[in-house]
Every structure is written in C-alpha cells, then in structure tokens.
Amino acid sequence: PRLGKLLVLGACLGCLGPAATIAASMSHKSPFSAPMEKKEEAERARRSLVAHDLSTPRSNIASGQASDHLLLVAAYSAWHTALTNGGKKAAALTLEQLQEMRVQFAGMVADSSLILPPDSAKGGGRSNKLPWLDDGTMLWNQYSTRPAVIKAVLCAALAPNIASMTEL
C-alpha cells in the first residue's frame, strides 16, 4: 500500500520519476550495499552525492539534503547519466534491477490511466527505458528536481512511518 501511494502521489504532485526510483529502492537492496572490502568506496560515493559546496549550484537532488531517499534518487540518476554517456556500469546489477522495477511501477501508473504517456497513443507500451518517465516537461515530472516536493510526497506516502533529523 505504501509504494502504491508513493507512486500515485508522485504522479499527481509532479515527481513520478523520483517516486518510482524511491519505490524501486524500497523494494530492493541498496545500491550502496557492498562487500566488506569495498565498504569504504561505497561510503565515499555516498558522501560525494550529498556533499554541498556553497560556491557552486546544487549538482544533484541530494546535495545538501539529509535524506537517504534523495540520495538513492541521485545515485540512480548519476548511474543512468553515466550509462547514457557511455560510462562504466558501476554497481550495474543492482541499478539495472532498480531500472527494471521503475519501468514496471511507471507502467502500472500508466496502465491505471493516472498519466497518459506519449508512447501509449502509439501502442509503444513498456520498454526497458520509458523515456517519458524522466521527462521533466511532462506534468507528472514537472517538480522532479525539487527536493521539497519529493520530501512532501514521501511524508504523505509513508506516514506515520517517518522520522525527522533535528541535527546533522
């Protein structure tokens, strides 16, 4: 029920891409899971995603945020961008599985007619990519780069199972 609520609220409030990533991450192991000999490397990758340099604009959705969920969105986004640009497939198996789950979740939202992706009119159905899922010009993703909106969706979907940090 929580994942479905997360996806519906994500679509309605304009952040379906991140909501699908978070839902997939909640259903699978973390991309930061690593064998003991690579724990430090995974921790460095995690820290680099949340680091916030005040002299530069926010580099990703998790920069300067105290949110593990936004960290997962940033990790998936960085992997997907690197993959699209011909980069290495870091943590490939876990992230490929997250991508497949995102596609399934987004397909279910589209099947419910809550959103009307462009591919549905052409009979495109589901592919392994669904370019419309992360298209920031679509209504269901217009706020996908705004941490406050994504956090609001998370709070609404996961309540009462939420916690808040008062200090870092």
Secondary structure in CASP SS format (residue, H / E / C, confidence):
PFRMAT SS
TARGET T0000
AUTHOR 0000-0000-0000
METHOD secondary structure of the structure
MODEL  1
P C 1.00
R H 1.00
L H 1.00
G H 1.00
K H 1.00
L H 1.00
L H 1.00
V H 1.00
L H 1.00
G H 1.00
A H 1.00
C H 1.00
L C 1.00
G C 1.00
C C 1.00
L H 1.00
G H 1.00
P H 1.00
A H 1.00
A H 1.00
T H 1.00
I H 1.00
A H 1.00
A H 1.00
S H 1.00
M H 1.00
S C 1.00
H C 1.00
K C 1.00
S C 1.00
P C 1.00
F C 1.00
S C 1.00
A C 1.00
P C 1.00
M H 1.00
E H 1.00
K H 1.00
K H 1.00
E H 1.00
E H 1.00
A H 1.00
E H 1.00
R H 1.00
A H 1.00
R H 1.00
R H 1.00
S H 1.00
L H 1.00
V H 1.00
A C 1.00
H C 1.00
D C 1.00
L C 1.00
S C 1.00
T C 1.00
P C 1.00
R C 1.00
S C 1.00
N C 1.00
I C 1.00
A C 1.00
S C 1.00
G C 1.00
Q C 1.00
A C 1.00
S C 1.00
D H 1.00
H H 1.00
L H 1.00
L H 1.00
L H 1.00
V H 1.00
A H 1.00
A H 1.00
Y H 1.00
S H 1.00
A H 1.00
W H 1.00
H H 1.00
T H 1.00
A H 1.00
L H 1.00
T H 1.00
N C 1.00
G C 1.00
G C 1.00
K C 1.00
K C 1.00
A C 1.00
A C 1.00
A H 1.00
L H 1.00
T H 1.00
L H 1.00
E H 1.00
Q H 1.00
L H 1.00
Q H 1.00
E H 1.00
M H 1.00
R H 1.00
V H 1.00
Q H 1.00
F H 1.00
A H 1.00
G H 1.00
M H 1.00
V H 1.00
A H 1.00
D H 1.00
S C 1.00
S C 1.00
L C 1.00
I C 1.00
L C 1.00
P C 1.00
P H 1.00
D H 1.00
S H 1.00
A H 1.00
K C 1.00
G C 1.00
G C 1.00
G C 1.00
R C 1.00
S C 1.00
N C 1.00
K C 1.00
L C 1.00
P H 1.00
W H 1.00
L H 1.00
D H 1.00
D C 1.00
G C 1.00
T C 1.00
M C 1.00
L H 1.00
W H 1.00
N H 1.00
Q C 1.00
Y C 1.00
S C 1.00
T C 1.00
R C 1.00
P H 1.00
A H 1.00
V H 1.00
I H 1.00
K H 1.00
A H 1.00
V H 1.00
L H 1.00
C H 1.00
A H 1.00
A H 1.00
L H 1.00
A C 1.00
P C 1.00
N C 1.00
I C 1.00
A C 1.00
S C 1.00
M C 1.00
T C 1.00
E C 1.00
L C 1.00
END
